Amino acid sequence: MIFEEGIRPWGNPMGAAQFGSVFFMVTGFHGFHVSIGVIFLFIFSYKVARGHLDDHTKGWFTSRGGNYEEIEILGLYWHFVDLVWVFIFAFFYLW
């Protein structure tokens, strides 16, 4: 675990002092965006399961029914967050 090695948000005894704060800020910021994505995935999976997008009526987070544009946008957001994680993992864990 990272805490057992002495790395804290306010310091790092094994290297650069700012590493801990940057590490926790970047992973926390990414975790926030993952949480937002999971919430929207649950919302839209509920809407699809209930058939709200096939009703052709406007609704909560949907501008047009039956178009599934919102699902595609959500997919693009989710995969962008996933791609960002690849770079975070490479720079902070592997480097």
C-alpha positions as CSV (number, residue, x, y, z in Angstrom):
1,M,0.0,0.0,0.0
2,I,1.2,3.5,-0.8
3,F,0.6,4.8,2.8
4,E,2.8,2.1,4.3
5,E,5.7,3.4,2.3
6,G,5.4,6.9,3.7
7,I,3.9,8.7,0.7
8,R,1.4,11.3,1.9
9,P,-0.4,14.1,0.1
10,W,1.9,16.6,1.9
11,G,5.2,14.9,1.2
12,N,7.2,12.0,-0.2
13,P,10.3,10.7,1.7
14,M,11.5,8.7,-1.3
15,G,11.7,11.5,-3.9
16,A,10.0,14.7,-5.0
17,A,8.0,16.3,-2.3
18,Q,5.1,17.3,-4.6
19,F,4.6,13.7,-5.9
20,G,2.1,12.8,-3.2
21,S,-0.1,15.8,-3.8
22,V,0.0,15.5,-7.6
23,F,-0.7,11.8,-7.4
24,F,-3.7,12.1,-5.1
25,M,-5.1,15.1,-7.0
26,V,-4.9,13.4,-10.4
27,T,-6.3,10.1,-9.2
28,G,-9.0,11.9,-7.2
29,F,-10.0,14.0,-10.1
30,H,-10.2,10.9,-12.3
31,G,-12.2,9.1,-9.7
32,F,-14.7,12.0,-9.6
33,H,-15.2,11.7,-13.4
34,V,-15.5,7.9,-13.2
35,S,-18.2,8.4,-10.5
36,I,-20.1,10.9,-12.7
37,G,-19.9,8.4,-15.6
38,V,-21.2,5.5,-13.5
39,I,-24.2,7.7,-12.3
40,F,-25.1,8.6,-15.9
41,L,-24.6,4.9,-17.0
42,F,-27.2,3.9,-14.4
43,I,-29.5,6.7,-15.4
44,F,-29.4,5.8,-19.1
45,S,-29.6,2.1,-18.5
46,Y,-32.8,2.7,-16.5
47,K,-34.2,4.9,-19.3
48,V,-33.4,2.3,-22.0
49,A,-34.8,-0.6,-19.9
50,R,-38.1,1.4,-19.3
51,G,-38.3,2.3,-23.0
52,H,-38.2,6.1,-22.4
53,L,-36.0,6.6,-25.5
54,D,-38.4,4.8,-27.7
55,D,-41.4,6.9,-26.7
56,H,-40.3,9.9,-28.9
57,T,-40.9,12.3,-26.1
58,K,-38.6,14.7,-24.4
59,G,-37.5,13.7,-20.9
60,W,-34.9,14.0,-18.2
61,F,-31.4,14.1,-19.9
62,T,-33.0,13.3,-23.3
63,S,-33.8,16.0,-25.9
64,R,-35.3,13.7,-28.5
65,G,-36.8,10.3,-28.1
66,G,-35.8,7.3,-30.2
67,N,-32.5,8.7,-31.4
68,Y,-30.1,7.2,-28.9
69,E,-27.7,10.2,-29.5
70,E,-27.4,10.6,-25.7
71,I,-26.2,7.0,-25.4
72,E,-23.5,7.5,-28.0
73,I,-22.3,10.7,-26.2
74,L,-22.2,8.9,-22.9
75,G,-20.2,6.1,-24.6
76,L,-17.7,8.7,-25.9
77,Y,-17.4,10.2,-22.5
78,W,-16.9,6.9,-20.8
79,H,-14.2,5.8,-23.2
80,F,-12.5,9.1,-22.9
81,V,-12.3,8.7,-19.2
82,D,-11.0,5.1,-19.8
83,L,-8.3,6.4,-22.1
84,V,-7.3,9.0,-19.6
85,W,-6.8,6.2,-17.1
86,V,-4.3,4.5,-19.4
87,F,-2.1,7.6,-19.3
88,I,-2.5,8.1,-15.6
89,F,-1.6,4.5,-15.0
90,A,1.4,4.7,-17.3
91,F,2.8,8.0,-15.9
92,F,2.1,7.5,-12.2
93,Y,2.3,3.7,-11.6
94,L,4.7,2.4,-14.3
95,W,7.0,5.3,-14.6
